[in-house]
Amino acid sequence: MFSRDFRRKALDRFMMVMLGLGSALAIVPLVSVFTYVLKKGLSGVNLDFFTQLPLPVGEIGGGMAHALAGSLILLGLA
């Protein structure tokens, strides 16, 4: 018969392997979504994106200068 210590260590190893597999299973989709978003969106980010004002809906281009300024103001007030 197996000793109590051996069974406890074997169960501990099994649970650690299951924890690692579960973590990997959760991380793989997150990494794939992150790389997809970076691949599709990184080409549209440049200096003009941060310094130009927003354009009306439907027009191509524009930036987020107002959003950045508002965020900085709120950060300063906080």
C-alpha positions as CSV (number, residue, x, y, z in Angstrom):
1,M,0.0,0.0,0.0
2,F,1.1,3.6,-0.7
3,S,2.0,5.7,2.2
4,R,-0.1,8.7,3.1
5,D,2.8,11.1,2.3
6,F,3.2,9.6,-1.2
7,R,-0.5,10.0,-2.0
8,R,-0.5,13.6,-0.9
9,K,2.5,14.5,-3.0
10,A,1.1,12.7,-6.0
11,L,-2.2,14.6,-5.6
12,D,-0.3,17.8,-5.3
13,R,1.6,17.2,-8.5
14,F,-1.5,16.2,-10.3
15,M,-3.3,19.4,-9.2
16,M,-0.3,21.6,-10.1
17,V,-0.4,20.1,-13.6
18,M,-4.2,20.7,-13.9
19,L,-3.6,24.3,-12.7
20,G,-1.0,24.8,-15.4
21,L,-3.2,23.3,-18.1
22,G,-6.2,25.5,-17.0
23,S,-4.0,28.6,-17.0
24,A,-2.7,27.8,-20.4
25,L,-6.2,27.2,-21.7
26,A,-7.3,30.6,-20.5
27,I,-4.2,32.5,-21.7
28,V,-4.2,31.2,-25.3
29,P,-7.5,32.9,-26.4
30,L,-6.4,36.1,-24.6
31,V,-3.1,36.3,-26.4
32,S,-4.7,35.5,-29.8
33,V,-7.3,38.3,-29.4
34,F,-4.5,40.7,-28.3
35,T,-2.3,39.9,-31.3
36,Y,-5.3,40.2,-33.6
37,V,-6.2,43.7,-32.3
38,L,-2.6,44.8,-32.5
39,K,-2.2,43.5,-36.0
40,K,-5.4,45.2,-37.3
41,G,-5.1,48.5,-35.3
42,L,-1.4,49.3,-35.1
43,S,-1.3,50.6,-38.7
44,G,-3.8,53.3,-37.9
45,V,-1.9,54.8,-35.0
46,N,0.5,57.6,-35.7
47,L,1.3,61.1,-34.4
48,D,-1.7,62.7,-36.2
49,F,-4.1,60.3,-34.4
50,F,-3.0,61.9,-31.1
51,T,-2.9,65.5,-32.2
52,Q,-5.8,66.1,-34.7
53,L,-9.3,66.9,-33.7
54,P,-12.1,64.3,-34.4
55,L,-13.9,64.5,-37.7
56,P,-17.6,64.1,-38.3
57,V,-19.0,60.6,-38.5
58,G,-18.4,58.9,-41.8
59,E,-15.3,60.9,-42.7
60,I,-12.0,59.1,-42.8
61,G,-9.2,60.2,-40.5
62,G,-9.4,62.4,-37.5
63,G,-7.8,62.1,-34.1
64,M,-8.5,62.1,-30.4
65,A,-6.9,65.3,-29.2
66,H,-10.0,66.3,-27.2
67,A,-10.2,62.9,-25.5
68,L,-6.5,63.1,-24.5
69,A,-6.9,66.7,-23.2
70,G,-10.0,65.8,-21.2
71,S,-8.2,62.8,-19.7
72,L,-5.2,64.9,-18.7
73,I,-7.5,67.5,-17.1
74,L,-9.3,64.9,-15.1
75,L,-6.0,63.3,-14.1
76,G,-4.7,66.7,-12.9
77,L,-7.9,67.4,-10.9
78,A,-7.6,64.0,-9.3
